[in-house]
Amino acid sequence: MTQNLDLAEMHDDQSQDGTGEDATVSPRALIPDPSQMAILLDIDGTLLDLAPTPREVWVPPDLAITLHQLLERTQGALALVSGRSLNDIDLIFAPEQFPAVGGHGAEMRLSFDREAVATHAPPMDQELKRRLAAIAKLSPGILLEDKGYSLALHYRLAPHAEKAIYEAVSVIRADLPNAPIEVLPGKCVCEIKHSGFTKASGVRELMMREPFRSRRPLFIGDDVTDESVFAIMPDYDGFAFSVGRRALGVAGHFDSPSDVRAFLASLLDDGKAMARP
């Protein structure tokens, strides 16, 4: 089918998308009282610098402190929004735990002391997973990551294999035209998940629950998978910021994760200044 054969070309187009003029107003100047907002944050490439493999990401010690203080400042209305599973999120931030939307919207935890809940996301078919997993044999350096609700093929260590990976995925999709799957092109990763849920659907579910309900959301993300959340921020009178590039529909952008971390710390600094007599 044409839709499947054009997958590699679609990825190329998406990876070059998102150019635009720089914002003339600083992100901090656009944000009202942070204590009244819902702060929603992507992890890889947004809070944390990208690493050669997903397991090699490093969490700066000051970041966990900042996140905890913002969690208190917002009365619990801070959540991580990631393609990683909740278990994986907890591993990289251990021993800390935070409210989160995981698995691209497949699962959600409203607070660190509550059980995770699934958001009606079915697991991926095991036979389909096996076929997709075999793609990792195309080249040394392709890293396979099974996230439960999705499967990711990382090629940061094998950039030459990018085209072959997407072509192989297209062949599988052509063989299984009725398989309810979606391909998510990312930064040196090709991720395949069950269709019907996204980060945006997970955020919508989150925004229906306390303490997030009735707050204006602030979302920061960096990748193609975050664009669905950028798109729904106007529905909540919220703010979206991208990292590394000026994505379409955002209020502004940050150059790097270190700038995001500094911005989040500045939200706390402003609160301290307001509290002084």
C-alpha positions in Angstrom: 0.0 0.0 0.0 1.2 3.5 -0.8 0.7 4.6 2.9 3.2 2.0 4.0 5.8 2.5 1.2 6.0 6.2 2.0 6.9 5.7 5.6 10.6 6.4 5.2 9.8 9.6 3.2 7.4 10.7 5.9 10.1 10.3 8.5 12.5 12.4 6.5 9.9 15.1 6.2 9.1 15.1 9.9 12.7 15.1 11.0 13.2 18.4 9.0 10.0 20.0 10.2 9.5 22.7 12.9 11.5 25.6 11.6 10.3 29.1 12.4 11.3 32.4 13.8 12.7 32.7 17.3 10.4 33.9 20.1 11.1 37.5 21.1 9.7 37.1 24.6 11.4 34.9 27.2 9.5 31.8 28.3 9.5 33.1 31.9 7.8 36.3 30.9 4.9 34.4 29.4 4.1 32.3 32.5 1.8 33.6 35.1 2.0 32.4 38.8 3.6 28.9 38.5 1.8 27.7 41.6 -1.5 27.9 39.8 -0.4 25.9 36.8 -0.1 22.2 35.8 3.6 21.6 34.9 4.0 18.8 32.3 7.5 17.7 31.3 8.9 15.3 28.7 12.1 13.6 29.9 14.6 12.6 27.2 15.9 15.6 25.3 13.8 17.9 27.5 14.7 17.4 31.1 17.7 15.2 30.4 20.4 15.3 27.8 20.2 12.6 25.2 22.7 9.7 25.7 24.0 7.0 23.3 21.6 4.5 24.8 18.4 5.0 26.9 20.0 3.5 30.0 22.9 5.9 29.9 20.9 9.1 30.6 22.0 11.0 33.7 19.8 12.8 36.1 21.6 15.9 37.6 21.1 15.8 41.4 19.7 19.3 41.5 16.9 18.3 39.0 15.2 16.0 41.4 15.3 18.7 44.1 13.8 21.2 41.7 11.0 18.8 40.6 10.1 18.0 44.2 9.9 21.7 45.1 7.7 22.4 42.1 5.5 19.5 43.0 5.0 21.1 46.4 4.5 24.6 44.9 1.8 23.3 42.6 0.1 21.2 45.3 1.0 18.0 43.3 0.2 19.3 39.8 3.5 18.3 38.2 3.8 15.3 35.9 6.4 13.7 33.7 5.1 12.9 30.2 7.2 10.3 28.4 7.4 7.4 26.0 9.2 5.5 28.7 7.1 3.1 30.8 6.4 4.2 34.4 8.8 1.5 35.7 11.6 2.8 33.5 10.9 6.4 34.6 11.1 5.3 38.2 14.4 3.5 37.5 16.2 6.5 36.0 14.9 8.8 38.8 15.4 6.3 41.6 14.8 6.5 44.5 12.5 9.4 43.6 9.0 9.0 42.1 6.8 11.5 40.4 3.3 11.7 38.9 3.6 10.6 35.3 2.1 9.7 32.0 4.1 6.8 30.6 4.2 4.7 27.5 3.1 7.5 25.2 -0.2 7.8 27.1 -0.6 4.1 27.8 -0.4 4.4 31.6 -0.7 7.1 34.2 0.1 7.7 37.9 -1.6 10.7 39.5 0.8 10.9 42.5 3.9 9.2 43.7 2.0 7.3 46.4 -0.8 6.0 44.2 -1.0 2.9 42.0 -0.5 3.3 38.2 -3.6 3.1 36.1 -3.9 2.0 32.5 -5.6 4.4 30.1 -7.4 1.8 28.0 -4.2 0.9 26.0 -4.0 -2.7 24.7 -0.6 -4.4 24.7 1.1 -4.9 21.3 0.6 -8.3 19.6 3.5 -10.7 20.5 3.9 -12.0 17.0 4.1 -8.5 15.6 6.7 -7.7 18.3 8.8 -10.6 17.3 8.8 -9.5 13.7 9.7 -6.0 14.6 12.4 -7.1 17.0 14.1 -9.0 14.3 14.9 -5.7 12.6 17.6 -5.1 15.2 19.6 -7.8 13.4 20.1 -5.5 10.4 23.2 -4.0 11.9 25.4 -4.0 15.0 24.6 -0.9 17.1 20.8 -1.1 16.7 19.4 -1.3 20.2 16.0 -2.9 20.8 13.8 -1.6 23.7 10.6 -3.4 24.6 8.4 -0.9 26.5 5.5 -3.2 26.9 2.9 -1.1 25.0 5.5 -0.2 22.3 8.8 -1.3 20.8 11.6 1.0 20.0 14.6 0.6 17.6 17.4 3.0 18.6 20.1 3.6 16.0 22.1 6.4 17.6 25.1 3.9 17.5 24.2 2.9 14.0 23.0 6.0 12.1 23.8 4.4 8.8 21.0 1.9 9.4 18.2 4.5 9.6 16.8 4.0 6.1 17.0 0.2 6.3 15.1 0.3 9.6 12.2 2.3 8.3 12.1 0.3 5.1 11.9 -2.9 7.1 9.0 -1.5 9.2 7.2 -0.5 6.0 7.4 -4.0 4.7 5.9 -5.4 7.9 3.1 -2.9 7.8 2.4 -3.8 4.1 2.2 -7.4 5.1 -0.2 -6.6 8.0 -2.3 -3.7 6.7 -5.0 -4.2 9.3 -2.6 -4.2 12.3 -3.6 -1.3 14.6 -0.1 0.2 14.9 1.5 3.6 14.6 5.1 4.5 13.8 6.7 7.3 15.7 9.9 8.7 14.2 12.1 10.3 16.8 15.7 11.4 17.4 17.7 8.4 16.3 14.8 6.1 17.2 12.0 4.4 15.3 9.2 3.5 17.7 6.2 1.3 16.9 3.1 1.3 19.2 -0.5 0.3 19.3 -2.7 3.0 17.7 -5.5 4.7 19.6 -3.5 6.4 22.3 -0.9 9.2 22.3 0.8 11.5 24.7 -2.0 13.9 24.0 -4.7 11.4 25.0 -2.8 10.7 28.2 -2.5 14.4 29.0 -6.2 14.9 28.3 -7.0 12.1 30.8 -4.6 13.6 33.3 -6.2 17.1 33.0 -9.6 15.6 33.9 -8.2 14.5 37.3 -7.3 16.4 40.5 -5.0 18.2 41.2 -4.5 18.9 37.5 -8.2 19.7 36.6 -9.0 23.4 36.1 -5.4 24.5 35.9 -3.6 26.0 32.9 -1.0 23.5 31.7 2.6 24.3 30.8 4.1 21.5 28.6 7.7 21.3 27.5 8.9 18.7 24.9 11.4 18.2 22.2 10.5 15.5 19.8 7.9 14.6 17.1 6.0 12.5 19.7 5.4 15.7 21.7 3.7 17.6 18.9 0.3 16.0 19.7 0.6 17.6 23.2 1.7 21.0 21.7 -1.5 20.9 19.6 -3.9 20.5 22.5 -2.5 23.2 24.8 -4.8 25.9 23.3 -7.8 23.8 24.5 -6.7 24.4 28.1 -5.5 28.0 27.6 -2.0 26.5 28.2 1.5 27.1 27.1 3.8 24.8 25.0 7.6 25.2 24.6 9.9 23.1 22.4 13.5 22.2 23.0 16.3 22.4 20.4 14.0 23.7 17.6 11.1 26.0 17.3 8.2 23.5 16.7 4.9 24.6 15.1 2.4 26.1 17.4 4.6 26.7 20.5 4.9 29.9 22.5 8.7 29.7 22.5 11.6 27.3 22.7 14.7 26.4 24.7 18.1 25.6 23.1 18.9 22.6 25.3 17.8 20.6 28.3 20.2 22.6 30.5 18.2 25.7 29.6 15.0 23.9 30.6 16.4 22.9 34.0 17.5 26.5 34.6 14.1 27.7 33.7 12.4 25.4 36.1 14.7 26.5 38.9 13.9 30.1 38.0 10.2 29.4 38.7 11.2 28.6 42.3 13.4 31.6 42.6 10.5 33.9 41.6 8.3 32.2 44.2 10.9 32.9 46.9 11.1 36.5 45.9 7.3 36.9 46.2 7.3 35.3 49.6 9.8 37.8 51.1 8.3 40.5 53.3 
